[in-house]
């Protein structure tokens, strides 16, 4: 997972958003729902997205500050709880 996040960070580079131009583009819209999963990645993977991919973490924060994005993202804690339910359901503990 860390390598995937690093690949995304490398593609983002120093731009504000993946498409450049200072605004959300198609790639941003496609990837932003996964930012709600970052908390779960950190908990289960025992790493910090902020530490291993600071530019990607900053991008996620920027996206989350956009009202139209923020109102459609699931709270990270609910995603984590949902994963716990799935793990229990499928006997993956």
N, C-alpha and C positions, 0 to 999 in steps of 0.2 A: 504494500500500500504506500509506503514511504517513497518508493521509487516512482510510482505513478504520480504522486503529488509533486515530486521534484521535476518530473517531466512537464507537468502542467505549469509549474512555476517558471521553468526555463522558457517555455513558449510565451508566457505572459511577459517575461523580461521586466523592463522598467516602465511599461505602459500602465495606465490606470485600469484599462479594460482590455480584454483579449483582442477586440477588433480595432483598438486604437481610437483616435478621434475624440477621446474624452467622454464617450457615452457607451451605454450597453450595446452590444452587438449580438448576433446570432449565437456565437460560442458562449458568451456570457450567460445568455438566457438558458442555453442548454445545460450549462454546468452549475449555475447558482443553486438549484434545488439540492445538490449534493453538499452544500455548505452546512446544511442542518445536520448532516451525518458526521461532520468533523469531530464533534464532541465524542461520539461513539467510537470513531476510529482511534481517538486518543486514549479512551478508557480501555478498550479491548486490545489495542496495539501497544499500550504503554509507551507512548511518545507524545510530543507536543507539536501540533501543526505549526504553531507560532515559532518554535525553535528550529524545526527542520525546513520550513518553507515560509519565512516571514513575509515575502512579497505576496504569496498566495493568501495568507491569512489577512493581510491588509486589503487585498482585493475583496475577500469575503466580507469584511467589515464595511467597505465602501458600498458593495452591492446591498448589504443589509440595511444601510441607511437610506436607501431609495424607497420611498413610501409604497410605490406600486409593487416592489419586490418584497419588502418586509411583511406586508399584509398577507402574502401568499406562502411564506415559508413556515414550515412546522417548527415548533420550539425544539431545540436540540435534545432537551431532557425527555420529551415525548418520543422522539425517535429512539433514544436509548432504551426507554421503557418498552417500546414496541419490539425492539430486537430481543430484549429479555423474554417477552411473551413467546416470540418465535422460537428462541432457544429452548424454552421449557416445552413447548408444543412438540418440537421435533427431537427432544432428548439430547440436545447439545449443551451440556453444562460444563 
